[in-house]
Amino acid sequence: GVPRGFGARQQMIANLLRNAAEYQSLPAVADAFCALWAERASTYLTLAQNHPALRRTAAAWATQAEHARDLLEQLGQAALDLEAEPPEG
């Protein structure tokens, strides 16, 4: 998980992404987060399969995790596209 004690989680993630973009590491950071969210989605789907009472809730959380992964994939691809563009001027 994300370490604690360095500010709000949302601020830490925003700072991480901002710094990754500044140092041309955003695609790698986005890929790492994609892997985490894919694992999380898989865990929720397994939970839904193994515990019928939790099926609806776990499936909803799996869907949210998949949406987060999709968004991060788009972010990583956009960063790669920007890096591939020739500089202006």
PyMOL Python script that loads the backbone (N, CA, C, O; Angstrom):
from pymol import cmd

cmd.read_pdbstr("""\
ATOM      1  N   GLY A   1       0.806  -1.186   0.000  1.00  0.00           N
ATOM      2  CA  GLY A   1       0.000   0.000   0.000  1.00  0.00           C
ATOM      3  C   GLY A   1       0.852   1.254   0.000  1.00  0.00           C
ATOM      4  O   GLY A   1       2.082   1.206  -0.003  1.00  0.00           O
ATOM      5  N   VAL A   2       0.168   2.354   0.004  1.00  0.00           N
ATOM      6  CA  VAL A   2       0.803   3.665   0.030  1.00  0.00           C
ATOM      7  C   VAL A   2       1.209   3.987   1.464  1.00  0.00           C
ATOM      8  O   VAL A   2       0.397   3.816   2.374  1.00  0.00           O
ATOM      9  N   PRO A   3       2.447   4.450   1.698  1.00  0.00           N
ATOM     10  CA  PRO A   3       2.872   4.772   3.062  1.00  0.00           C
ATOM     11  C   PRO A   3       1.992   5.850   3.682  1.00  0.00           C
ATOM     12  O   PRO A   3       1.387   6.660   2.980  1.00  0.00           O
ATOM     13  N   ARG A   4       1.934   5.845   4.995  1.00  0.00           N
ATOM     14  CA  ARG A   4       1.132   6.840   5.706  1.00  0.00           C
ATOM     15  C   ARG A   4       2.059   7.851   6.354  1.00  0.00           C
ATOM     16  O   ARG A   4       3.248   7.593   6.540  1.00  0.00           O
ATOM     17  N   GLY A   5       1.504   9.003   6.693  1.00  0.00           N
ATOM     18  CA  GLY A   5       2.276  10.002   7.395  1.00  0.00           C
ATOM     19  C   GLY A   5       2.872  11.068   6.486  1.00  0.00           C
ATOM     20  O   GLY A   5       3.631  11.916   6.957  1.00  0.00           O
ATOM     21  N   PHE A   6       2.549  11.047   5.195  1.00  0.00           N
ATOM     22  CA  PHE A   6       3.100  12.026   4.260  1.00  0.00           C
ATOM     23  C   PHE A   6       1.991  12.849   3.616  1.00  0.00           C
ATOM     24  O   PHE A   6       2.149  13.331   2.494  1.00  0.00           O
ATOM     25  N   GLY A   7       0.879  13.011   4.311  1.00  0.00           N
ATOM     26  CA  GLY A   7      -0.234  13.784   3.774  1.00  0.00           C
ATOM     27  C   GLY A   7      -1.389  12.879   3.386  1.00  0.00           C
ATOM     28  O   GLY A   7      -1.327  11.658   3.535  1.00  0.00           O
ATOM     29  N   ALA A   8      -2.427  13.495   2.894  1.00  0.00           N
ATOM     30  CA  ALA A   8      -3.612  12.753   2.471  1.00  0.00           C
ATOM     31  C   ALA A   8      -3.265  11.853   1.291  1.00  0.00           C
ATOM     32  O   ALA A   8      -2.439  12.209   0.451  1.00  0.00           O
ATOM     33  N   ARG A   9      -3.894  10.696   1.235  1.00  0.00           N
ATOM     34  CA  ARG A   9      -3.619   9.726   0.169  1.00  0.00           C
ATOM     35  C   ARG A   9      -3.807  10.333  -1.218  1.00  0.00           C
ATOM     36  O   ARG A   9      -2.999  10.102  -2.118  1.00  0.00           O
ATOM     37  N   GLN A  10      -4.888  11.118  -1.387  1.00  0.00           N
ATOM     38  CA  GLN A  10      -5.141  11.729  -2.693  1.00  0.00           C
ATOM     39  C   GLN A  10      -4.011  12.679  -3.072  1.00  0.00           C
ATOM     40  O   GLN A  10      -3.597  12.725  -4.231  1.00  0.00           O
ATOM     41  N   GLN A  11      -3.510  13.438  -2.098  1.00  0.00           N
ATOM     42  CA  GLN A  11      -2.419  14.369  -2.364  1.00  0.00           C
ATOM     43  C   GLN A  11      -1.136  13.606  -2.707  1.00  0.00           C
ATOM     44  O   GLN A  11      -0.392  14.007  -3.603  1.00  0.00           O
ATOM     45  N   MET A  12      -0.885  12.520  -1.999  1.00  0.00           N
ATOM     46  CA  MET A  12       0.312  11.726  -2.264  1.00  0.00           C
ATOM     47  C   MET A  12       0.285  11.149  -3.674  1.00  0.00           C
ATOM     48  O   MET A  12       1.296  11.172  -4.376  1.00  0.00           O
ATOM     49  N   ILE A  13      -0.860  10.636  -4.085  1.00  0.00           N
ATOM     50  CA  ILE A  13      -0.970  10.054  -5.425  1.00  0.00           C
ATOM     51  C   ILE A  13      -0.835  11.143  -6.486  1.00  0.00           C
ATOM     52  O   ILE A  13      -0.159  10.947  -7.496  1.00  0.00           O
ATOM     53  N   ALA A  14      -1.475  12.289  -6.258  1.00  0.00           N
ATOM     54  CA  ALA A  14      -1.348  13.400  -7.208  1.00  0.00           C
ATOM     55  C   ALA A  14       0.111  13.840  -7.323  1.00  0.00           C
ATOM     56  O   ALA A  14       0.602  14.080  -8.427  1.00  0.00           O
ATOM     57  N   ASN A  15       0.803  13.945  -6.192  1.00  0.00           N
ATOM     58  CA  ASN A  15       2.223  14.332  -6.223  1.00  0.00           C
ATOM     59  C   ASN A  15       3.070  13.276  -6.933  1.00  0.00           C
ATOM     60  O   ASN A  15       3.978  13.612  -7.694  1.00  0.00           O
ATOM     61  N   LEU A  16       2.775  12.011  -6.686  1.00  0.00           N
ATOM     62  CA  LEU A  16       3.510  10.933  -7.353  1.00  0.00           C
ATOM     63  C   LEU A  16       3.342  11.024  -8.868  1.00  0.00           C
ATOM     64  O   LEU A  16       4.319  10.939  -9.612  1.00  0.00           O
ATOM     65  N   LEU A  17       2.102  11.195  -9.322  1.00  0.00           N
ATOM     66  CA  LEU A  17       1.850  11.279 -10.756  1.00  0.00           C
ATOM     67  C   LEU A  17       2.479  12.528 -11.358  1.00  0.00           C
ATOM     68  O   LEU A  17       3.033  12.479 -12.456  1.00  0.00           O
ATOM     69  N   ARG A  18       2.396  13.644 -10.646  1.00  0.00           N
ATOM     70  CA  ARG A  18       2.995  14.896 -11.122  1.00  0.00           C
ATOM     71  C   ARG A  18       4.519  14.737 -11.263  1.00  0.00           C
ATOM     72  O   ARG A  18       5.097  15.124 -12.278  1.00  0.00           O
ATOM     73  N   ASN A  19       5.151  14.171 -10.245  1.00  0.00           N
ATOM     74  CA  ASN A  19       6.599  13.974 -10.297  1.00  0.00           C
ATOM     75  C   ASN A  19       6.999  12.958 -11.360  1.00  0.00           C
ATOM     76  O   ASN A  19       8.015  13.125 -12.035  1.00  0.00           O
ATOM     77  N   ALA A  20       6.208  11.915 -11.505  1.00  0.00           N
ATOM     78  CA  ALA A  20       6.491  10.926 -12.546  1.00  0.00           C
ATOM     79  C   ALA A  20       6.435  11.573 -13.923  1.00  0.00           C
ATOM     80  O   ALA A  20       7.270  11.286 -14.780  1.00  0.00           O
ATOM     81  N   ALA A  21       5.458  12.443 -14.138  1.00  0.00           N
ATOM     82  CA  ALA A  21       5.360  13.139 -15.427  1.00  0.00           C
ATOM     83  C   ALA A  21       6.560  14.056 -15.632  1.00  0.00           C
ATOM     84  O   ALA A  21       7.107  14.131 -16.733  1.00  0.00           O
ATOM     85  N   GLU A  22       6.970  14.755 -14.574  1.00  0.00           N
ATOM     86  CA  GLU A  22       8.098  15.676 -14.679  1.00  0.00           C
ATOM     87  C   GLU A  22       9.393  14.950 -15.051  1.00  0.00           C
ATOM     88  O   GLU A  22      10.234  15.492 -15.768  1.00  0.00           O
ATOM     89  N   TYR A  23       9.542  13.718 -14.555  1.00  0.00           N
ATOM     90  CA  TYR A  23      10.762  12.963 -14.800  1.00  0.00           C
ATOM     91  C   TYR A  23      10.588  11.876 -15.873  1.00  0.00           C
ATOM     92  O   TYR A  23      11.346  10.907 -15.915  1.00  0.00           O
ATOM     93  N   GLN A  24       9.589  12.051 -16.730  1.00  0.00           N
ATOM     94  CA  GLN A  24       9.322  11.130 -17.842  1.00  0.00           C
ATOM     95  C   GLN A  24       9.190   9.676 -17.383  1.00  0.00           C
ATOM     96  O   GLN A  24       9.640   8.757 -18.067  1.00  0.00           O
ATOM     97  N   SER A  25       8.575   9.483 -16.227  1.00  0.00           N
ATOM     98  CA  SER A  25       8.359   8.136 -15.694  1.00  0.00           C
ATOM     99  C   SER A  25       6.880   7.795 -15.579  1.00  0.00           C
ATOM    100  O   SER A  25       6.522   6.765 -15.007  1.00  0.00           O
ATOM    101  N   LEU A  26       6.026   8.647 -16.113  1.00  0.00           N
ATOM    102  CA  LEU A  26       4.589   8.423 -15.952  1.00  0.00           C
ATOM    103  C   LEU A  26       4.116   7.102 -16.553  1.00  0.00           C
ATOM    104  O   LEU A  26       3.299   6.425 -15.928  1.00  0.00           O
ATOM    105  N   PRO A  27       4.588   6.698 -17.742  1.00  0.00           N
ATOM    106  CA  PRO A  27       4.130   5.404 -18.259  1.00  0.00           C
ATOM    107  C   PRO A  27       4.455   4.239 -17.318  1.00  0.00           C
ATOM    108  O   PRO A  27       3.627   3.347 -17.130  1.00  0.00           O
ATOM    109  N   ALA A  28       5.641   4.243 -16.734  1.00  0.00           N
ATOM    110  CA  ALA A  28       6.029   3.155 -15.824  1.00  0.00           C
ATOM    111  C   ALA A  28       5.198   3.177 -14.552  1.00  0.00           C
ATOM    112  O   ALA A  28       4.789   2.127 -14.059  1.00  0.00           O
ATOM    113  N   VAL A  29       4.947   4.364 -14.019  1.00  0.00           N
ATOM    114  CA  VAL A  29       4.126   4.476 -12.801  1.00  0.00           C
ATOM    115  C   VAL A  29       2.690   4.048 -13.104  1.00  0.00           C
ATOM    116  O   VAL A  29       2.072   3.336 -12.312  1.00  0.00           O
ATOM    117  N   ALA A  30       2.163   4.481 -14.245  1.00  0.00           N
ATOM    118  CA  ALA A  30       0.801   4.081 -14.622  1.00  0.00           C
ATOM    119  C   ALA A  30       0.723   2.566 -14.798  1.00  0.00           C
ATOM    120  O   ALA A  30      -0.264   1.954 -14.390  1.00  0.00           O
ATOM    121  N   ASP A  31       1.739   1.950 -15.394  1.00  0.00           N
ATOM    122  CA  ASP A  31       1.759   0.493 -15.554  1.00  0.00           C
ATOM    123  C   ASP A  31       1.764  -0.211 -14.201  1.00  0.00           C
ATOM    124  O   ASP A  31       1.076  -1.214 -14.012  1.00  0.00           O
ATOM    125  N   ALA A  32       2.542   0.319 -13.266  1.00  0.00           N
ATOM    126  CA  ALA A  32       2.593  -0.287 -11.927  1.00  0.00           C
ATOM    127  C   ALA A  32       1.232  -0.195 -11.239  1.00  0.00           C
ATOM    128  O   ALA A  32       0.779  -1.158 -10.619  1.00  0.00           O
ATOM    129  N   PHE A  33       0.584   0.961 -11.350  1.00  0.00           N
ATOM    130  CA  PHE A  33      -0.748   1.095 -10.765  1.00  0.00           C
ATOM    131  C   PHE A  33      -1.757   0.199 -11.485  1.00  0.00           C
ATOM    132  O   PHE A  33      -2.656  -0.353 -10.850  1.00  0.00           O
ATOM    133  N   CYS A  34      -1.615   0.049 -12.808  1.00  0.00           N
ATOM    134  CA  CYS A  34      -2.509  -0.856 -13.560  1.00  0.00           C
ATOM    135  C   CYS A  34      -2.407  -2.268 -13.015  1.00  0.00           C
ATOM    136  O   CYS A  34      -3.417  -2.944 -12.825  1.00  0.00           O
ATOM    137  N   ALA A  35      -1.193  -2.707 -12.768  1.00  0.00           N
ATOM    138  CA  ALA A  35      -0.997  -4.061 -12.237  1.00  0.00           C
ATOM    139  C   ALA A  35      -1.650  -4.209 -10.871  1.00  0.00           C
ATOM    140  O   ALA A  35      -2.259  -5.240 -10.583  1.00  0.00           O
ATOM    141  N   LEU A  36      -1.530  -3.190 -10.029  1.00  0.00           N
ATOM    142  CA  LEU A  36      -2.169  -3.244  -8.708  1.00  0.00           C
ATOM    143  C   LEU A  36      -3.686  -3.323  -8.818  1.00  0.00           C
ATOM    144  O   LEU A  36      -4.329  -4.110  -8.123  1.00  0.00           O
ATOM    145  N   TRP A  37      -4.252  -2.497  -9.701  1.00  0.00           N
ATOM    146  CA  TRP A  37      -5.712  -2.496  -9.842  1.00  0.00           C
ATOM    147  C   TRP A  37      -6.219  -3.760 -10.523  1.00  0.00           C
ATOM    148  O   TRP A  37      -7.318  -4.221 -10.214  1.00  0.00           O
ATOM    149  N   ALA A  38      -5.449  -4.329 -11.436  1.00  0.00           N
ATOM    150  CA  ALA A  38      -5.840  -5.600 -12.055  1.00  0.00           C
ATOM    151  C   ALA A  38      -5.860  -6.702 -10.999  1.00  0.00           C
ATOM    152  O   ALA A  38      -6.767  -7.534 -10.975  1.00  0.00           O
ATOM    153  N   GLU A  39      -4.852  -6.700 -10.128  1.00  0.00           N
ATOM    154  CA  GLU A  39      -4.822  -7.681  -9.038  1.00  0.00           C
ATOM    155  C   GLU A  39      -6.000  -7.488  -8.099  1.00  0.00           C
ATOM    156  O   GLU A  39      -6.612  -8.458  -7.652  1.00  0.00           O
ATOM    157  N   ARG A  40      -6.315  -6.239  -7.803  1.00  0.00           N
ATOM    158  CA  ARG A  40      -7.446  -5.943  -6.917  1.00  0.00           C
ATOM    159  C   ARG A  40      -8.749  -6.425  -7.540  1.00  0.00           C
ATOM    160  O   ARG A  40      -9.573  -7.028  -6.853  1.00  0.00           O
ATOM    161  N   ALA A  41      -8.947  -6.169  -8.834  1.00  0.00           N
ATOM    162  CA  ALA A  41     -10.158  -6.617  -9.517  1.00  0.00           C
ATOM    163  C   ALA A  41     -10.267  -8.132  -9.469  1.00  0.00           C
ATOM    164  O   ALA A  41     -11.344  -8.670  -9.215  1.00  0.00           O
ATOM    165  N   SER A  42      -9.163  -8.820  -9.710  1.00  0.00           N
ATOM    166  CA  SER A  42      -9.150 -10.278  -9.655  1.00  0.00           C
ATOM    167  C   SER A  42      -9.519 -10.788  -8.264  1.00  0.00           C
ATOM    168  O   SER A  42     -10.266 -11.756  -8.125  1.00  0.00           O
ATOM    169  N   THR A  43      -8.992 -10.130  -7.246  1.00  0.00           N
ATOM    170  CA  THR A  43      -9.309 -10.521  -5.870  1.00  0.00           C
ATOM    171  C   THR A  43     -10.800 -10.363  -5.590  1.00  0.00           C
ATOM    172  O   THR A  43     -11.420 -11.235  -4.980  1.00  0.00           O
ATOM    173  N   TYR A  44     -11.369  -9.251  -6.035  1.00  0.00           N
ATOM    174  CA  TYR A  44     -12.812  -9.042  -5.828  1.00  0.00           C
ATOM    175  C   TYR A  44     -13.644 -10.078  -6.585  1.00  0.00           C
ATOM    176  O   TYR A  44     -14.651 -10.562  -6.068  1.00  0.00           O
ATOM    177  N   LEU A  45     -13.228 -10.420  -7.808  1.00  0.00           N
ATOM    178  CA  LEU A  45     -13.970 -11.427  -8.569  1.00  0.00           C
ATOM    179  C   LEU A  45     -13.889 -12.796  -7.901  1.00  0.00           C
ATOM    180  O   LEU A  45     -14.875 -13.533  -7.874  1.00  0.00           O
ATOM    181  N   THR A  46     -12.726 -13.137  -7.366  1.00  0.00           N
ATOM    182  CA  THR A  46     -12.584 -14.396  -6.630  1.00  0.00           C
ATOM    183  C   THR A  46     -13.471 -14.391  -5.398  1.00  0.00           C
ATOM    184  O   THR A  46     -14.121 -15.389  -5.090  1.00  0.00           O
ATOM    185  N   LEU A  47     -13.497 -13.272  -4.699  1.00  0.00           N
ATOM    186  CA  LEU A  47     -14.360 -13.142  -3.528  1.00  0.00           C
ATOM    187  C   LEU A  47     -15.829 -13.326  -3.917  1.00  0.00           C
ATOM    188  O   LEU A  47     -16.586 -13.996  -3.215  1.00  0.00           O
ATOM    189  N   ALA A  48     -16.219 -12.733  -5.027  1.00  0.00           N
ATOM    190  CA  ALA A  48     -17.606 -12.857  -5.499  1.00  0.00           C
ATOM    191  C   ALA A  48     -17.948 -14.308  -5.831  1.00  0.00           C
ATOM    192  O   ALA A  48     -19.058 -14.762  -5.553  1.00  0.00           O
ATOM    193  N   GLN A  49     -17.005 -15.034  -6.423  1.00  0.00           N
ATOM    194  CA  GLN A  49     -17.252 -16.429  -6.786  1.00  0.00           C
ATOM    195  C   GLN A  49     -17.325 -17.334  -5.557  1.00  0.00           C
ATOM    196  O   GLN A  49     -18.129 -18.265  -5.513  1.00  0.00           O
ATOM    197  N   ASN A  50     -16.489 -17.058  -4.567  1.00  0.00           N
ATOM    198  CA  ASN A  50     -16.384 -17.950  -3.416  1.00  0.00           C
ATOM    199  C   ASN A  50     -17.360 -17.653  -2.287  1.00  0.00           C
ATOM    200  O   ASN A  50     -17.559 -18.486  -1.403  1.00  0.00           O
ATOM    201  N   HIS A  51     -17.966 -16.481  -2.309  1.00  0.00           N
ATOM    202  CA  HIS A  51     -18.873 -16.086  -1.223  1.00  0.00           C
ATOM    203  C   HIS A  51     -20.150 -15.495  -1.816  1.00  0.00           C
ATOM    204  O   HIS A  51     -20.227 -14.288  -2.046  1.00  0.00           O
ATOM    205  N   PRO A  52     -21.138 -16.331  -2.062  1.00  0.00           N
ATOM    206  CA  PRO A  52     -22.368 -15.875  -2.710  1.00  0.00           C
ATOM    207  C   PRO A  52     -23.030 -14.680  -2.019  1.00  0.00           C
ATOM    208  O   PRO A  52     -23.633 -13.843  -2.690  1.00  0.00           O
ATOM    209  N   ALA A  53     -22.928 -14.588  -0.705  1.00  0.00           N
ATOM    210  CA  ALA A  53     -23.560 -13.475   0.002  1.00  0.00           C
ATOM    211  C   ALA A  53     -22.901 -12.136  -0.350  1.00  0.00           C
ATOM    212  O   ALA A  53     -23.523 -11.082  -0.216  1.00  0.00           O
ATOM    213  N   LEU A  54     -21.660 -12.180  -0.795  1.00  0.00           N
ATOM    214  CA  LEU A  54     -20.934 -10.959  -1.133  1.00  0.00           C
ATOM    215  C   LEU A  54     -20.866 -10.702  -2.635  1.00  0.00           C
ATOM    216  O   LEU A  54     -20.235  -9.745  -3.083  1.00  0.00           O
ATOM    217  N   ARG A  55     -21.515 -11.558  -3.400  1.00  0.00           N
ATOM    218  CA  ARG A  55     -21.370 -11.521  -4.857  1.00  0.00           C
ATOM    219  C   ARG A  55     -21.641 -10.147  -5.460  1.00  0.00           C
ATOM    220  O   ARG A  55     -20.824  -9.638  -6.227  1.00  0.00           O
ATOM    221  N   ARG A  56     -22.773  -9.543  -5.124  1.00  0.00           N
ATOM    222  CA  ARG A  56     -23.127  -8.249  -5.740  1.00  0.00           C
ATOM    223  C   ARG A  56     -22.137  -7.156  -5.353  1.00  0.00           C
ATOM    224  O   ARG A  56     -21.681  -6.392  -6.204  1.00  0.00           O
ATOM    225  N   THR A  57     -21.815  -7.087  -4.087  1.00  0.00           N
ATOM    226  CA  THR A  57     -20.906  -6.036  -3.617  1.00  0.00           C
ATOM    227  C   THR A  57     -19.513  -6.229  -4.180  1.00  0.00           C
ATOM    228  O   THR A  57     -18.908  -5.276  -4.670  1.00  0.00           O
ATOM    229  N   ALA A  58     -18.993  -7.449  -4.119  1.00  0.00           N
ATOM    230  CA  ALA A  58     -17.649  -7.720  -4.616  1.00  0.00           C
ATOM    231  C   ALA A  58     -17.567  -7.495  -6.127  1.00  0.00           C
ATOM    232  O   ALA A  58     -16.563  -6.985  -6.624  1.00  0.00           O
ATOM    233  N   ALA A  59     -18.613  -7.870  -6.852  1.00  0.00           N
ATOM    234  CA  ALA A  59     -18.621  -7.653  -8.300  1.00  0.00           C
ATOM    235  C   ALA A  59     -18.634  -6.156  -8.621  1.00  0.00           C
ATOM    236  O   ALA A  59     -17.987  -5.722  -9.574  1.00  0.00           O
ATOM    237  N   ALA A  60     -19.363  -5.370  -7.836  1.00  0.00           N
ATOM    238  CA  ALA A  60     -19.378  -3.920  -8.048  1.00  0.00           C
ATOM    239  C   ALA A  60     -17.995  -3.323  -7.802  1.00  0.00           C
ATOM    240  O   ALA A  60     -17.548  -2.460  -8.559  1.00  0.00           O
ATOM    241  N   TRP A  61     -17.316  -3.777  -6.749  1.00  0.00           N
ATOM    242  CA  TRP A  61     -15.969  -3.287  -6.470  1.00  0.00           C
ATOM    243  C   TRP A  61     -14.991  -3.731  -7.557  1.00  0.00           C
ATOM    244  O   TRP A  61     -14.080  -2.984  -7.913  1.00  0.00           O
ATOM    245  N   ALA A  62     -15.173  -4.936  -8.082  1.00  0.00           N
ATOM    246  CA  ALA A  62     -14.319  -5.405  -9.180  1.00  0.00           C
ATOM    247  C   ALA A  62     -14.493  -4.511 -10.400  1.00  0.00           C
ATOM    248  O   ALA A  62     -13.518  -4.173 -11.071  1.00  0.00           O
ATOM    249  N   THR A  63     -15.717  -4.133 -10.685  1.00  0.00           N
ATOM    250  CA  THR A  63     -15.991  -3.241 -11.814  1.00  0.00           C
ATOM    251  C   THR A  63     -15.306  -1.897 -11.615  1.00  0.00           C
ATOM    252  O   THR A  63     -14.720  -1.352 -12.551  1.00  0.00           O
ATOM    253  N   GLN A  64     -15.376  -1.361 -10.400  1.00  0.00           N
ATOM    254  CA  GLN A  64     -14.707  -0.086 -10.117  1.00  0.00           C
ATOM    255  C   GLN A  64     -13.193  -0.208 -10.280  1.00  0.00           C
ATOM    256  O   GLN A  64     -12.547   0.693 -10.815  1.00  0.00           O
ATOM    257  N   ALA A  65     -12.633  -1.319  -9.819  1.00  0.00           N
ATOM    258  CA  ALA A  65     -11.188  -1.542  -9.959  1.00  0.00           C
ATOM    259  C   ALA A  65     -10.808  -1.640 -11.439  1.00  0.00           C
ATOM    260  O   ALA A  65      -9.764  -1.131 -11.846  1.00  0.00           O
ATOM    261  N   GLU A  66     -11.641  -2.283 -12.234  1.00  0.00           N
ATOM    262  CA  GLU A  66     -11.378  -2.388 -13.675  1.00  0.00           C
ATOM    263  C   GLU A  66     -11.448  -1.020 -14.337  1.00  0.00           C
ATOM    264  O   GLU A  66     -10.655  -0.724 -15.230  1.00  0.00           O
ATOM    265  N   HIS A  67     -12.393  -0.179 -13.907  1.00  0.00           N
ATOM    266  CA  HIS A  67     -12.484   1.184 -14.453  1.00  0.00           C
ATOM    267  C   HIS A  67     -11.224   1.981 -14.103  1.00  0.00           C
ATOM    268  O   HIS A  67     -10.693   2.709 -14.942  1.00  0.00           O
ATOM    269  N   ALA A  68     -10.754   1.843 -12.878  1.00  0.00           N
ATOM    270  CA  ALA A  68      -9.527   2.533 -12.466  1.00  0.00           C
ATOM    271  C   ALA A  68      -8.352   2.065 -13.313  1.00  0.00           C
ATOM    272  O   ALA A  68      -7.548   2.879 -13.764  1.00  0.00           O
ATOM    273  N   ARG A  69      -8.249   0.755 -13.531  1.00  0.00           N
ATOM    274  CA  ARG A  69      -7.174   0.210 -14.362  1.00  0.00           C
ATOM    275  C   ARG A  69      -7.264   0.755 -15.780  1.00  0.00           C
ATOM    276  O   ARG A  69      -6.248   1.131 -16.365  1.00  0.00           O
ATOM    277  N   ASP A  70      -8.467   0.802 -16.335  1.00  0.00           N
ATOM    278  CA  ASP A  70      -8.653   1.328 -17.692  1.00  0.00           C
ATOM    279  C   ASP A  70      -8.209   2.790 -17.775  1.00  0.00           C
ATOM    280  O   ASP A  70      -7.547   3.187 -18.734  1.00  0.00           O
ATOM    281  N   LEU A  71      -8.571   3.582 -16.778  1.00  0.00           N
ATOM    282  CA  LEU A  71      -8.187   4.987 -16.759  1.00  0.00           C
ATOM    283  C   LEU A  71      -6.669   5.131 -16.691  1.00  0.00           C
ATOM    284  O   LEU A  71      -6.089   5.972 -17.379  1.00  0.00           O
ATOM    285  N   LEU A  72      -6.034   4.317 -15.869  1.00  0.00           N
ATOM    286  CA  LEU A  72      -4.581   4.366 -15.760  1.00  0.00           C
ATOM    287  C   LEU A  72      -3.898   3.915 -17.047  1.00  0.00           C
ATOM    288  O   LEU A  72      -2.848   4.446 -17.409  1.00  0.00           O
ATOM    289  N   GLU A  73      -4.484   2.942 -17.741  1.00  0.00           N
ATOM    290  CA  GLU A  73      -3.942   2.537 -19.043  1.00  0.00           C
ATOM    291  C   GLU A  73      -3.998   3.699 -20.024  1.00  0.00           C
ATOM    292  O   GLU A  73      -3.051   3.937 -20.774  1.00  0.00           O
ATOM    293  N   GLN A  74      -5.116   4.421 -20.012  1.00  0.00           N
ATOM    294  CA  GLN A  74      -5.251   5.578 -20.897  1.00  0.00           C
ATOM    295  C   GLN A  74      -4.237   6.659 -20.538  1.00  0.00           C
ATOM    296  O   GLN A  74      -3.646   7.278 -21.423  1.00  0.00           O
ATOM    297  N   LEU A  75      -4.038   6.884 -19.252  1.00  0.00           N
ATOM    298  CA  LEU A  75      -3.065   7.869 -18.792  1.00  0.00           C
ATOM    299  C   LEU A  75      -1.656   7.489 -19.250  1.00  0.00           C
ATOM    300  O   LEU A  75      -0.920   8.327 -19.770  1.00  0.00           O
ATOM    301  N   GLY A  76      -1.294   6.240 -19.055  1.00  0.00           N
ATOM    302  CA  GLY A  76       0.022   5.772 -19.482  1.00  0.00           C
ATOM    303  C   GLY A  76       0.209   5.889 -20.979  1.00  0.00           C
ATOM    304  O   GLY A  76       1.277   6.293 -21.439  1.00  0.00           O
ATOM    305  N   GLN A  77      -0.814   5.542 -21.750  1.00  0.00           N
ATOM    306  CA  GLN A  77      -0.711   5.638 -23.205  1.00  0.00           C
ATOM    307  C   GLN A  77      -0.607   7.089 -23.647  1.00  0.00           C
ATOM    308  O   GLN A  77       0.161   7.406 -24.555  1.00  0.00           O
ATOM    309  N   ALA A  78      -1.371   7.975 -23.014  1.00  0.00           N
ATOM    310  CA  ALA A  78      -1.291   9.393 -23.359  1.00  0.00           C
ATOM    311  C   ALA A  78       0.098   9.942 -23.068  1.00  0.00           C
ATOM    312  O   ALA A  78       0.623  10.748 -23.837  1.00  0.00           O
ATOM    313  N   ALA A  79       0.694   9.513 -21.966  1.00  0.00           N
ATOM    314  CA  ALA A  79       2.050   9.953 -21.627  1.00  0.00           C
ATOM    315  C   ALA A  79       3.051   9.448 -22.668  1.00  0.00           C
ATOM    316  O   ALA A  79       3.950  10.183 -23.076  1.00  0.00           O
ATOM    317  N   LEU A  80       2.893   8.197 -23.093  1.00  0.00           N
ATOM    318  CA  LEU A  80       3.777   7.661 -24.142  1.00  0.00           C
ATOM    319  C   LEU A  80       3.621   8.440 -25.441  1.00  0.00           C
ATOM    320  O   LEU A  80       4.601   8.744 -26.121  1.00  0.00           O
ATOM    321  N   ASP A  81       2.369   8.760 -25.775  1.00  0.00           N
ATOM    322  CA  ASP A  81       2.108   9.526 -27.004  1.00  0.00           C
ATOM    323  C   ASP A  81       2.769  10.896 -26.943  1.00  0.00           C
ATOM    324  O   ASP A  81       3.347  11.355 -27.928  1.00  0.00           O
ATOM    325  N   LEU A  82       2.686  11.550 -25.784  1.00  0.00           N
ATOM    326  CA  LEU A  82       3.307  12.871 -25.637  1.00  0.00           C
ATOM    327  C   LEU A  82       4.828  12.779 -25.717  1.00  0.00           C
ATOM    328  O   LEU A  82       5.476  13.649 -26.298  1.00  0.00           O
ATOM    329  N   GLU A  83       5.388  11.737 -25.140  1.00  0.00           N
ATOM    330  CA  GLU A  83       6.847  11.558 -25.195  1.00  0.00           C
ATOM    331  C   GLU A  83       7.315  11.316 -26.623  1.00  0.00           C
ATOM    332  O   GLU A  83       8.441  11.668 -26.974  1.00  0.00           O
ATOM    333  N   ALA A  84       6.460  10.718 -27.449  1.00  0.00           N
ATOM    334  CA  ALA A  84       6.834  10.402 -28.831  1.00  0.00           C
ATOM    335  C   ALA A  84       6.733  11.605 -29.754  1.00  0.00           C
ATOM    336  O   ALA A  84       7.307  11.603 -30.842  1.00  0.00           O
ATOM    337  N   GLU A  85       6.003  12.638 -29.325  1.00  0.00           N
ATOM    338  CA  GLU A  85       5.853  13.822 -30.156  1.00  0.00           C
ATOM    339  C   GLU A  85       7.153  14.611 -30.187  1.00  0.00           C
ATOM    340  O   GLU A  85       7.832  14.740 -29.168  1.00  0.00           O
ATOM    341  N   PRO A  86       7.498  15.140 -31.359  1.00  0.00           N
ATOM    342  CA  PRO A  86       8.711  15.976 -31.411  1.00  0.00           C
ATOM    343  C   PRO A  86       8.475  17.279 -30.644  1.00  0.00           C
ATOM    344  O   PRO A  86       7.356  17.791 -30.625  1.00  0.00           O
ATOM    345  N   PRO A  87       9.513  17.813 -30.019  1.00  0.00           N
ATOM    346  CA  PRO A  87       9.359  19.068 -29.276  1.00  0.00           C
ATOM    347  C   PRO A  87       9.022  20.222 -30.217  1.00  0.00           C
ATOM    348  O   PRO A  87       9.450  20.255 -31.371  1.00  0.00           O
ATOM    349  N   GLU A  88       8.248  21.158 -29.696  1.00  0.00           N
ATOM    350  CA  GLU A  88       7.881  22.347 -30.496  1.00  0.00           C
ATOM    351  C   GLU A  88       9.037  23.332 -30.478  1.00  0.00           C
ATOM    352  O   GLU A  88       9.810  23.404 -29.523  1.00  0.00           O
ATOM    353  N   GLY A  89       9.127  24.070 -31.543  1.00  0.00           N
ATOM    354  CA  GLY A  89      10.090  25.164 -31.572  1.00  0.00           C
ATOM    355  C   GLY A  89      11.266  24.827 -32.290  1.00  0.00           C
ATOM    356  O   GLY A  89      12.176  25.649 -32.405  1.00  0.00           O
TER     357      GLY A  89
END
""", "prot")
cmd.dss("prot")
cmd.show_as("cartoon", "prot")
cmd.util.cbc("prot")
cmd.orient("prot")
